[in-house]
Amino acid sequence: MKEKGLTSKDSPVSRFESAADAVVTGDLAELERLLVEDPGLVREHSTRTHQATLLHYVGANGVENYRQKTPKNAVKVAEILLQAGAEVNAVGDMYGGSTTLGLVATSLHPFLAGVQNALIDILLEYGAEFESAAARNGGAGLVVNACLANGRGQAAEHLAKRGARLDLEGAAGLGRLDLVKAFFNEDGSLKPNATNRQMEYGFIWACEYGRTNVVEFLLAMGLKVEAMPHGETGLHWAAYTARVDILKLLLERKAPLEVKDARHGGTPLGWALYAWGDPPFEAEPGHYYEVVALLVAAGAKVDSAWLVDPCRGRPLIEKIRADALMVAALRSAF
């Protein structure tokens, strides 16, 4: 069904939709033309359920799927909108309420286009606020945490360098052992400005992003290796991103091998195999054979039904059988 107002090319809805198209395609001339003809357009919100402004579309996140893309000139697009009076801290209804900074920092598309950090910088230049960026976009209100939870480790590091606040979770996920230690008393207890939830989330992000020193420290502070604050254990994340040193450490601490994550129903071995088939950007892809071999040697078993489940989105079992190295790593696991 057509969006109300789209049948008339001169209607406010049609003008906004045309401008949104110009934003996501990087059509600077068309965007500038539309803004000259209707200067108020830059502060309007979409009539769609997400209520995005044109600037929100730069985030390529939480809007309609076909518009979740980032042109190479996205920084110039953002600059045009900001110079025209876009509200840098305007909130749309994406994910319960998000600003453009939160959307940009947690989105895959600006990262793939190579402009994520530059977009973050121009938004900050025009007054984007760290605290409001993720207040409703996950991460317990901190934009660095939201980035870590969405696989955007580089953006998290950049935001921290630009002054974004770090709690125990964020400090652990970024590998800032000096700051992590500052959240603990001499007796190993947490200080009032830190929580067990932050420690557990920080632990799984440390496992995901390869922060071995932080993982060691938190385990020494009494963190339970089987903790599942996000529905997965640290072993799931270490396996997923092929962190061999962390995996060995967790196995030494008797991390559970057959526990299934709450969302996908996969074990750590299942996560390793899935990621081997399509490695995430934060992974160390050359280490999956060793990771799988270590898990199998520790007693992990392959859940064949999970591997052939069409929800996995790819013929993973066929790929395994076609790879002699992976077959060798999995020997005795079926």
URTA-V818505 format. One record per pair of residues at least 4 apart in sequence whose ideal C-beta (glycine too) atoms are under 7 Angstrom apart, sorted by sequence separation. I is the first residue (numbers start at 1). J is the second residue. D is the distance in whole Angstrom. If there is no record, write none. Layout:
I,J,D
I,J,D
This chain:
2,6,5
10,14,7
12,16,6
13,17,6
14,18,6
15,19,6
16,20,6
17,21,7
18,22,7
19,23,7
20,24,7
21,25,6
27,31,6
28,32,6
29,33,6
30,34,6
31,35,6
32,36,6
33,37,6
34,38,6
35,39,6
40,44,6
46,50,6
52,56,4
63,67,5
70,74,5
73,77,6
74,78,6
75,79,6
76,80,6
77,81,7
78,82,6
79,83,6
80,84,6
82,86,5
93,97,6
94,98,5
98,102,5
100,104,6
101,105,6
102,106,6
103,107,6
108,112,6
109,113,6
115,119,5
116,120,6
117,121,6
118,122,7
119,123,6
120,124,6
121,125,6
122,126,7
124,128,5
129,133,7
131,135,6
134,138,6
139,143,7
143,147,7
144,148,7
145,149,6
146,150,6
152,156,6
153,157,6
154,158,6
155,159,6
156,160,6
157,161,7
158,162,6
160,164,5
166,170,4
167,171,7
168,172,6
169,173,6
170,174,6
176,180,6
177,181,6
178,182,7
184,188,6
185,189,5
190,194,4
194,198,6
196,200,6
197,201,6
198,202,6
199,203,6
200,204,7
201,205,6
202,206,6
203,207,7
204,208,6
205,209,6
211,215,6
212,216,6
213,217,6
214,218,6
215,219,6
216,220,6
217,221,6
219,223,6
223,227,6
228,232,6
232,236,4
234,238,6
235,239,6
236,240,6
237,241,6
243,247,6
244,248,6
245,249,7
246,250,6
247,251,6
248,252,6
249,253,7
251,255,6
261,265,7
266,270,4
268,272,6
269,273,6
270,274,6
271,275,6
272,276,6
273,277,7
275,279,6
279,283,4
287,291,6
288,292,6
289,293,6
290,294,6
291,295,6
292,296,6
293,297,6
294,298,6
296,300,6
303,307,7
304,308,6
305,309,7
312,316,6
315,319,6
316,320,6
317,321,7
318,322,6
319,323,6
323,327,6
324,328,6
325,329,6
326,330,6
330,334,7
2,7,6
9,14,5
22,27,4
46,51,6
52,57,6
63,68,6
81,86,4
98,103,5
110,115,5
111,116,5
123,128,4
128,133,7
134,139,5
140,145,6
147,152,4
148,153,7
159,164,4
166,171,5
171,176,4
184,189,7
190,195,7
194,199,7
206,211,4
218,223,4
228,233,5
232,237,6
238,243,4
250,255,4
260,265,5
261,266,6
266,271,5
275,280,6
295,300,4
302,307,7
307,312,7
5,11,4
8,14,6
35,41,6
45,51,5
46,52,5
57,63,6
71,77,7
82,88,6
91,97,5
92,98,6
104,110,6
110,116,4
135,141,5
139,145,3
160,166,6
184,190,6
185,191,6
190,196,7
219,225,7
227,233,7
260,266,6
279,285,4
320,326,5
321,327,7
5,12,7
6,13,6
34,41,6
35,42,6
45,52,7
56,63,7
61,68,7
91,98,7
134,141,6
139,146,3
183,190,6
184,191,7
226,233,6
260,267,6
320,327,7
5,13,3
6,14,5
22,30,4
23,31,6
45,53,6
60,68,5
91,99,6
134,142,6
138,146,5
147,155,5
148,156,5
166,174,7
171,179,4
172,180,5
183,191,6
206,214,4
207,215,6
238,246,4
239,247,6
259,267,7
266,274,7
275,283,6
4,13,6
5,14,6
22,31,4
44,53,7
60,69,6
90,99,7
94,103,7
110,119,5
134,143,4
137,146,5
147,156,4
171,180,5
190,199,7
206,215,5
225,234,7
238,247,5
258,267,6
307,316,5
308,317,5
3,13,6
43,53,7
57,67,6
60,70,5
89,99,5
131,141,7
133,143,4
139,149,6
166,176,7
183,193,7
257,267,7
307,317,5
320,330,7
6,17,6
52,63,5
134,145,7
138,149,6
183,194,4
257,268,7
19,31,6
22,34,7
42,54,6
50,62,6
88,100,7
104,116,7
134,146,4
144,156,5
147,159,7
168,180,7
203,215,7
238,250,6
276,288,4
50,63,6
130,143,5
166,179,6
275,288,7
3,17,7
160,174,6
19,34,5
104,119,5
105,120,6
144,159,5
168,183,4
203,218,5
235,250,5
18,34,6
48,64,7
58,74,6
104,120,6
143,159,6
144,160,6
234,250,6
272,288,6
156,173,7
157,174,6
156,174,6
15,34,6
58,77,6
101,120,7
104,123,7
199,218,6
272,291,5
273,292,7
58,78,5
144,164,5
203,223,6
235,255,4
272,292,5
143,164,6
234,255,7
19,41,6
101,123,5
144,166,6
148,170,7
233,255,6
15,38,6
55,78,7
100,123,6
142,165,6
200,223,7
233,256,7
269,292,7
272,295,6
145,169,5
199,223,6
203,227,7
16,41,6
142,167,6
145,170,5
148,173,4
204,229,6
225,250,6
236,261,6
15,41,6
55,81,5
144,170,4
168,194,4
204,230,6
233,259,6
269,295,5
54,81,6
101,128,4
167,194,7
200,227,5
207,234,4
268,295,6
16,44,6
105,133,7
142,170,6
201,229,5
204,232,7
225,253,4
302,330,6
99,128,7
140,169,7
169,198,4
173,202,6
200,229,4
201,230,7
208,237,4
225,254,7
226,255,7
232,261,4
239,268,4
16,46,6
168,198,4
172,202,3
204,234,5
207,237,4
225,255,5
226,256,5
231,261,5
239,269,7
304,334,7
23,54,6
55,86,4
63,94,7
102,133,4
106,137,7
167,198,5
168,199,6
171,202,7
172,203,6
175,206,7
203,234,6
207,238,4
210,241,7
215,246,5
231,262,3
240,271,4
269,300,4
302,333,5
54,86,7
62,94,3
101,133,4
102,134,5
169,201,5
173,205,3
197,229,6
208,240,7
231,263,6
236,268,5
239,271,5
240,272,7
268,300,7
301,333,6
302,334,5
24,57,6
53,86,7
61,94,7
62,95,6
99,132,6
169,202,4
172,205,6
173,206,6
188,221,5
204,237,5
208,241,5
210,243,5
212,245,5
216,249,7
235,268,4
239,272,4
267,300,7
269,302,6
270,303,6
296,329,7
300,333,6
13,47,6
20,54,6
23,57,4
53,87,7
99,133,5
130,164,5
168,202,5
172,206,5
180,214,6
188,222,6
212,246,5
215,249,6
219,253,6
241,275,7
273,307,7
292,326,7
296,330,6
19,54,5
23,58,6
55,90,7
88,123,6
102,137,4
120,155,7
130,165,6
236,271,5
240,275,5
56,92,5
62,98,6
74,110,7
173,209,6
175,211,4
177,213,5
207,243,7
210,246,7
267,303,6
270,306,5
278,314,7
289,325,5
293,329,4
296,332,6
20,57,5
53,90,5
177,214,6
180,217,6
184,221,6
277,314,6
289,326,6
292,329,4
296,333,4
88,126,5
98,136,6
105,143,6
117,155,7
120,158,6
124,162,6
175,213,7
257,295,7
274,312,7
292,330,6
42,81,6
53,92,7
70,109,4
74,113,6
88,127,5
89,128,6
97,136,3
98,137,4
116,155,5
120,159,7
172,211,7
175,214,6
207,246,5
241,280,6
277,316,5
52,92,4
69,109,6
70,110,5
75,115,6
88,128,5
89,129,5
96,136,5
106,146,5
177,217,6
240,280,7
266,306,6
289,329,5
51,92,5
59,100,5
62,103,6
68,109,6
72,113,6
74,115,5
78,119,6
95,136,7
102,143,6
105,146,7
106,147,6
111,152,6
117,158,5
241,282,6
242,283,5
243,284,7
257,298,6
265,306,7
42,84,5
43,85,6
50,92,5
51,93,5
52,94,7
58,100,6
61,103,4
95,137,5
101,143,7
105,147,5
172,214,5
241,283,4
242,284,5
257,299,6
274,316,7
277,319,6
4,47,7
24,67,5
42,85,5
43,86,7
50,93,5
70,113,4
75,118,5
79,122,6
89,132,6
95,138,7
241,284,7
242,285,7
244,287,5
251,294,7
257,300,5
273,316,6
3,47,6
42,86,5
43,87,6
49,93,7
50,94,5
56,100,5
59,103,3
75,119,6
78,122,5
82,126,5
102,146,6
106,150,4
247,291,6
24,69,6
26,71,3
28,73,7
39,84,7
55,100,5
59,104,5
61,106,6
70,115,7
74,119,6
78,123,7
242,287,4
25,71,6
26,72,7
31,77,7
58,104,7
61,107,4
106,152,6
172,218,7
242,288,5
244,290,6
248,294,7
20,67,6
24,71,7
26,73,5
56,103,6
60,107,5
75,122,6
105,152,6
244,291,6
247,294,6
251,298,5
273,320,7
26,74,7
28,76,6
32,80,6
59,107,6
28,77,7
31,80,6
35,84,5
60,109,4
242,291,5
60,110,6
105,155,5
26,77,6
28,80,7
239,291,6
23,77,6
105,159,6
153,209,5
239,295,7
148,205,5
58,119,7
209,282,6
208,282,7
151,280,6
153,282,5
151,281,7
151,282,6
